[in-house]
Amino acid sequence: MGSIDQTSLILGPTRGQRFADSLGLERNVVAASSAVFLLGMGEELWKKFLPKYLESLGAGTLAVGLFGTTKDFLDAVYQYPGGWLADHLGRRKAFLIFIALASIGYFIYLFSPSWVFVFLGLAFAMAWHSMASPAIFAVIGDALPRERRALGFTIQSVLKRVPMMIAPVVGGVMIAAMGVVAGVRTALAITLGLAVVAAVIVLAVNIPINAGQAVNVRGVWRSFHSALKRLLVSDIIIRTCEGMAEVFIVLYVTNIIGVSLAEYGVLVAIQMATSILVYLPSAKIADRIGRKPFVITTFLCFALFPLAVVLSTGFYSLFLAFIVGGLREIGEPSRKAMIVDFAEPHLRARSVGLYYLIRSLSITPAAFVGGILWIVAPQTPFIAAGVIGIVGTLVFAMTVKEQYAT
């Protein structure tokens, strides 16, 4: 083994190593991204169908909207604690805790006798989606240099979106064949198995703990660059747009337009395939010309997606709408890299956690407001979301200078 290492030092990296480096395939990044992939493959079997699951367990439209608002609230309040744990306990221990908590949530979902219990399960299930997010950001920031972080986020995002492309199709077919309740519960049992495998994989994460000096939340906020604060403002507006309509999309396309759940799964797959196709080329071009045009494009597509859905009349027009939805991700690696770039290394996970705490807490009412607007007319939350999204796009374009987006 020593002779191989010496040869590598003399001859330089092999072609395979150079290829891996060019894609940001560092061991810790691969381990964390693999866990994201596995749990995503399980969650996406049923996640898009949870509003229908709630409906089947007796929930009304307002309860579905409240579920979306609760999800956004938990997404907010879990971010900073997740970052704190990742900075103080280390990335690996934190990942194991998050997987264990999420598994409790999947178990509660699986055996929920009524829709009320799904809310209890949500409190645990969100641990992976929300608490783990700052740790994943931090692993990429820890393991990769600044000039490769956007590409690292691209690979992580692709591994996150592949399940979003495949699993909803499988889940939609499963639910169509077995019924909503039985289909979702079968998918949840599969997810619990994949969580065990993910826990084994994250044991490979090995990054030294660098908690630094004791810093409270106020100190972390003071460490934020002014450009990061401006990005946060525009991001809040854009995610309000998303939150107002997102939870109702499955209800709108199935109950109002009339497509089947299996067809909805295909539409989600189209959306994710579009995202995956644009990730790598957009990241490489962004490295050359700057990130701002891609973040603007992302924000604009967030505004156009709900409008495209509400203008659709059938499967084929929804096909085009969901392509627009996929293009929302074109600038996401660039936006995420900006957040990590501005974070102090010893505050990295907490900075990401605080950013998402503020963002998610700010958009918490959006889904419930969307439920109220749905009662006025099912189209109303989608139109309101589109208008809000356009405002957010303009705010980013006018306030964040190009020099801070490169």
Secondary structure, 3 states (H helix, E strand, C coil): CHHHHHHHHHHCCCHHHHHHHHCCCCHHHHHHHHHHHHHHHHHCCCHHHHHHHHHHCCCCHHHHHHHHHHHHHHHHHHHHHHHHHHHHHCHHHHHHHHHHHHHHHHHHHHCCCCHHHHHHHHHHHHHHHHHHHHHHHHHHHHHCCHHHHHHHHHHHHHHHHHHHHHHHHHHHHHHHHHCHHHHHHHHHHHHHHHHHHHHHHHHHCCCCCCCCCCCCHHHHHHCCCHHHHHHHHHHHHHHHHHHHHHHHHHHHHHHHHCCCHHHHHHHHHHHHHHHHHHHHHHHHHHHHHCCHHHHHHHHHHHHHHHHHHHCCCCHHHHHHHHHHHHHHHCCHHHHHHHHHHHCCHHHHHHHHHHHHHHHHHHCCCHHHHHHHHHHHCCCHHHHHHHHHHHHHHHHHHHHCCHHHCC
